[in-house]
């Protein structure tokens, strides 16, 4: 019994310091439920959805978060999808907010709950090019609420336009930045293009 | 040493397995439970029409943002607008209507003509409510103490820029800072990769004597360039894309963005030697620009879309005190404030106010889309404006020097922004000298241009 107890303690320590723990980190709370097919998709519901992901962190290649207003694993190694931390990355957040399908040829509306772990098939560069049936490019000067600006490495959605000509952008930009709303000047940045989702209903 | 028996070995192995499983389970439970999942607070967005044209109909639109519904539909919002003609007196309550389209804000009020066309302008605030949670928010947060203020463009000259001719950029009069990327004194920090993009020094400021201070947040320091050379001062900053302002006496203000460690923006004040003075959370959730005002640092914020003081006479203001002093324009030492409104794709409205009265105003129309306004500051009897003009794959800055009759001087500057900086931190004005923070693959630079000289 003594050996068991000592070894049990060692095991608990190991669980906290090994790859086994990493694999079962935040993603252990996520699910793989089917999305809900929707006939509606409004820009303000998209604002609600993206805004609720604020403070929930960033995970490269991720797409799963809860609503506790904190990043459960804020110091994951940047660019490491195996960290399995909380939060989406830029394209994962956009994919879920825009209610897209994992099949690039489908342009229907699929509502993914926050804890549904899905990133979607698109990179920021894919969005910039308007790849996928639900997506298309738009002139930057006309991009509006919950349209997006995408570069080859990043995408952020327009939460609202602002007085000084920049935009409030809701985005998951980096591990240290988390997911939040930032004032950005992507609209006038030649590295960024305008991109939008077909099918808004209001 | 006694050799372990089979039972001890088996017990130990079982213990390790049980321990690992237990540890993983504990970690998962900890991550899953943590703080009880909570619906986010209600939030809002609104772009106030701070400068209106005579006879222009005014519709005030609000986005009400609340916890996402499980059925995927938008929240069940409502709200009231409290509005008055002019800038003082009692407010009249109007109920916001709920529209079918949310692209500009689903909740709106068409202002009565008598209010919208008042020669003294109008002022207002809104109280917005989420029907599901009962949560409310007032926009701007200062409510009746610091409402949105809108004033008419009176006798504003119309400045027509036409289509922008790219490639006719003005060369700098002098390059006052040139720093290779690196961590040594005289170098500038950069982080990132070709895949993810690069972030360099995020902001800078210029003292009255022409010395330049660059916020080198990547290296947790500022660097001062003057005729005596360059010196570095360490600062405890997060390393995020922060804005920066110098106050008289060498006090330094660093406006930090939200981060994983601090989900709300914070203004940090430092003494000239880099020791911290205080740190204060902003009243709003988002910031666009930091500036040194006559009494201390002021920040242009959202959702209020106001310039809000964060400290006064060296003392930080709490969030309520900040919100209670929001103004539509940036205050300057000459007692005036400058109000800016970008409208549509190619219109820019500007006004100088004394109190709530317009002293002079301008309406600028460009056939090429206009982006952000980097700078709008008085220079004597003139106003210096730096804005960006862009197409889908090109951009340049346009510098305008305006007087009451229109354009006195104008020129274009190439966008040299290899590394990212804070959004509205690329230009500073000191007297007639305009300074520009830029970067290339080789490093950071600050260029100087005399706005009174035509080239």
Interface residues (C-beta under 8 A of the other chain):
Chain A: X1 X2 X3 X4 X5 X6 X7 X8 X9 X10 X11 X12 X13 X14 X15 X16 X18 X20 X21 X24 X25 X26 X28 X29 X36 X38 X40 X41 X42 X43 X44 X45 X47 X48 X49 X51 X52 X54 X55 X57 X58 X66 X67 X68 X69 X70 X71 X72 X73 X74 X75 X79 X86 X99 X111 X113 X114 X139 X140 X141 X142 X144 X145 X151 X153 X154 X159 X160 X161 X162 X163 X164 X165 X166 X168 X174 X175 X176 X177 X178 X180 X181 X182 X183 X184 X185 X187 X188 X189 X190 X191 X193 X194 X200 X202
Chain B: X4 X7 X8 X9 X11 X12 X13 X14 X15 X16 X17 X18 X19 X20 X21 X22 X23 X24 X26 X27 X28 X31 X32 X34 X35 X36 X37 X38 X39 X40 X43 X45 X46 X47 X48 X50 X63 X64 X65 X66 X67 X68 X69 X70 X72 X73 X74 X75 X100 X101 X102 X103 X104 X105 X106 X195 X196 X197 X238 X239 X240 X257 X258 X259 X260 X261 X263 X285 X286 X287 X288 X289 X300 X302 X303 X305 X340 X341 X342 X345 X346 X348 X369 X370 X371 X372 X373 X387 X388 X389 X390 X392 X393 X394 X395 X415 X417 X423 X424
